[in-house]
Amino acid sequence: MKVLGVSGSPIKNSNTDRALRLALESTGLETEFIKLKDYTIAPCQACLGCIKTNRCVIDDDGIMLAEKAKDADALIIAGFTPYSTLDARTKAFIERLYQLRHTHGYLAGKPGGAIITYAVPTDNEMMPPASDFGVNAIKFFMMEEGMEFVGDVRVEGNVPCIKCGDGDECKMSGIKMLYGPDATVSTVGVGAFEEQPAAVDAAVKLGKDIADKLKSK
């Protein structure tokens, strides 16, 4: 049995990556980690050219990645939430899995899970619920493909303004928008996945739960 993990984060060894790797490790099964930044994948063109072949007409890495998802026994998709929605790389990957749907439903019945890194604090009621939007984008995709959604992991990440160099002075600073007018780069700090016990526990649980689903089949 093999579990495929796909990360849409472009940052090297990001919080998203590390959470995904822990979930994969926790399955105790054969796994493969894919970082979408290393591949070229365009979004779906809605041309329906894949109906008879279950193969996309766009000649890029999306065909190979879809085959990996087809061959895997379970799938964990990890992304982040720029502008409070699922990132473009992860969304493009999901869209290109549409080629597996027609007639056969190659993903149907497989267990899957979501990992989302978000920057909008969940207690900020004036901002969109970014983590919900990210998780639901993956969850509803899996539901529509007939997969068994096992669970999700939510990691509080970092707004890019903490690294740009102008986060304390810029009038468009996300730090102040998210954390209040008195917030600064130093007071907010840099959040790490490993420092969030609930997220770490959720990643371990997701991996174990997916393994249990596979072993019970």
C-alpha positions in Angstrom: 0.0 0.0 0.0 1.3 3.4 -0.9 0.3 6.9 0.3 1.0 9.9 -2.0 1.5 13.3 -0.3 1.4 16.5 -2.5 2.6 19.9 -1.2 1.7 23.2 -2.9 4.0 25.3 -0.8 6.8 26.9 -2.8 8.9 27.5 0.3 11.8 25.0 0.9 11.1 22.8 3.9 8.1 24.9 4.8 5.6 24.3 7.6 3.3 22.8 5.1 6.0 20.4 3.9 7.0 19.3 7.4 3.4 18.7 8.5 2.9 16.6 5.4 6.0 14.6 5.9 5.0 13.8 9.5 1.6 12.7 8.4 3.2 10.4 5.7 5.7 9.0 8.2 2.9 8.3 10.6 1.2 6.0 8.2 4.0 3.4 8.6 3.4 2.6 4.9 5.3 3.2 1.7 4.9 6.9 0.8 5.9 9.4 -1.8 6.3 13.2 -1.2 5.7 15.5 -4.2 6.5 19.3 -4.1 4.5 20.9 -6.9 7.1 23.7 -7.3 9.4 21.2 -8.8 6.9 20.5 -11.7 5.1 22.3 -14.4 1.3 22.0 -14.1 -1.2 24.2 -15.8 -4.9 24.5 -14.6 -7.6 22.5 -16.4 -8.8 24.1 -19.7 -12.3 22.6 -19.3 -12.0 21.3 -22.9 -13.2 17.7 -22.0 -10.4 16.3 -24.1 -9.8 13.7 -21.5 -13.3 12.0 -21.6 -12.4 9.0 -23.7 -8.8 8.5 -22.6 -8.7 9.6 -19.0 -5.6 11.5 -20.1 -5.3 15.3 -20.2 -4.5 16.9 -23.5 -2.1 19.4 -21.8 1.4 18.0 -22.3 3.0 18.9 -19.0 3.7 17.2 -15.7 0.0 17.2 -14.8 -0.3 13.9 -16.7 2.4 12.2 -14.7 1.2 13.6 -11.4 -2.3 12.3 -12.1 -0.9 8.9 -12.8 0.8 8.9 -9.4 -2.5 9.8 -7.7 -4.2 7.0 -9.7 -1.6 4.4 -8.7 -1.5 5.5 -5.0 -3.8 3.9 -2.5 -4.4 7.1 -0.5 -3.8 10.8 -1.1 -2.9 13.7 1.3 -3.0 17.1 -0.3 -1.3 20.0 1.5 -1.6 23.7 0.6 -1.6 27.2 2.0 -4.0 30.1 1.8 -2.8 33.3 0.1 -5.7 35.8 0.0 -7.7 33.4 2.2 -8.2 30.7 -0.4 -6.3 27.6 -1.6 -3.0 28.4 -3.4 -2.8 28.2 -7.2 -0.4 25.3 -7.5 -2.5 23.1 -5.3 -5.7 24.1 -7.0 -4.2 23.4 -10.4 -3.2 19.9 -9.3 -6.7 19.2 -8.0 -8.2 20.5 -11.3 -5.9 18.2 -13.3 -7.1 15.2 -11.5 -10.4 15.6 -13.3 -8.9 13.5 -16.1 -9.2 10.4 -13.8 -12.9 10.9 -13.2 -14.7 9.9 -16.5 -16.4 6.5 -16.5 -13.9 4.8 -14.2 -13.6 7.2 -11.2 -10.1 6.1 -10.5 -9.9 8.1 -7.2 -13.2 6.8 -5.8 -13.0 4.8 -2.6 -9.5 6.0 -1.7 -9.0 7.6 1.7 -7.6 11.1 1.7 -6.8 14.1 3.9 -6.0 17.8 3.8 -3.2 19.8 5.4 -3.6 23.6 5.3 -1.2 26.3 6.5 -2.9 29.6 7.1 -1.9 33.1 8.3 -5.2 34.6 9.4 -5.6 33.9 13.2 -8.8 32.0 13.8 -9.8 34.4 16.6 -9.8 37.4 14.3 -13.5 37.6 13.6 -13.1 40.6 11.2 -11.1 38.5 8.7 -12.1 35.5 6.5 -11.9 32.0 7.9 -8.9 31.1 5.7 -8.2 27.7 7.2 -11.9 26.7 6.6 -11.7 27.8 3.0 -8.5 25.9 2.4 -9.6 22.7 4.0 -13.0 22.8 2.3 -11.5 23.2 -1.1 -9.7 19.9 -0.7 -12.4 18.2 1.3 -15.1 18.9 -1.2 -12.9 17.9 -4.1 -12.4 14.5 -2.5 -16.1 14.2 -1.7 -17.0 14.9 -5.3 -14.6 12.3 -6.5 -16.0 9.7 -4.2 -13.0 9.5 -2.0 -13.3 9.0 1.8 -12.2 12.1 3.5 -10.4 11.0 6.7 -9.5 14.4 8.3 -7.5 17.6 8.2 -4.5 19.3 9.8 -4.4 23.0 10.3 -1.1 24.8 10.8 -0.8 28.5 11.7 1.7 29.9 9.4 3.3 33.2 8.7 2.2 36.3 6.8 5.0 37.2 4.3 5.3 40.6 5.8 7.5 39.2 8.6 10.3 38.7 6.1 10.0 41.5 3.6 11.9 44.0 5.7 9.1 46.6 5.8 6.6 44.8 7.9 6.7 47.3 10.8 6.4 50.5 8.6 4.4 49.5 5.5 0.9 50.9 5.4 -0.3 47.7 3.8 1.4 45.5 6.4 -0.4 42.2 6.9 1.0 42.1 10.4 -1.1 45.0 11.6 -4.1 43.9 9.6 -4.1 40.5 11.2 -2.7 41.1 14.7 -3.7 44.7 15.4 -2.2 48.2 15.0 0.4 47.7 17.7 1.8 44.4 16.4 5.3 44.3 15.1 7.5 41.7 13.4 9.2 41.0 16.8 6.0 40.6 18.8 4.4 38.3 16.2 7.5 36.2 15.6 7.9 33.3 13.2 5.5 30.4 13.7 6.7 26.9 13.4 4.7 23.7 12.9 6.7 21.8 15.6 5.7 24.5 18.2 2.0 23.8 17.7 1.1 20.6 19.7 -2.4 20.4 18.3 -1.2 20.5 14.7 1.5 18.0 15.4 -1.0 15.6 17.0 -3.4 16.1 14.1 -0.7 15.2 11.5 0.2 12.0 13.4 -3.5 11.1 13.7 -4.2 11.8 10.1 -1.4 9.4 9.0 -2.5 6.7 11.4 -6.2 7.0 10.5 -5.4 6.7 6.8 -3.3 3.6 7.5 -6.1 2.1 9.5 -8.6 2.8 6.6 -6.3 1.1 4.1 -5.6 -1.9 6.3 -9.3 -2.4 6.9 -10.1 -2.7 3.2 
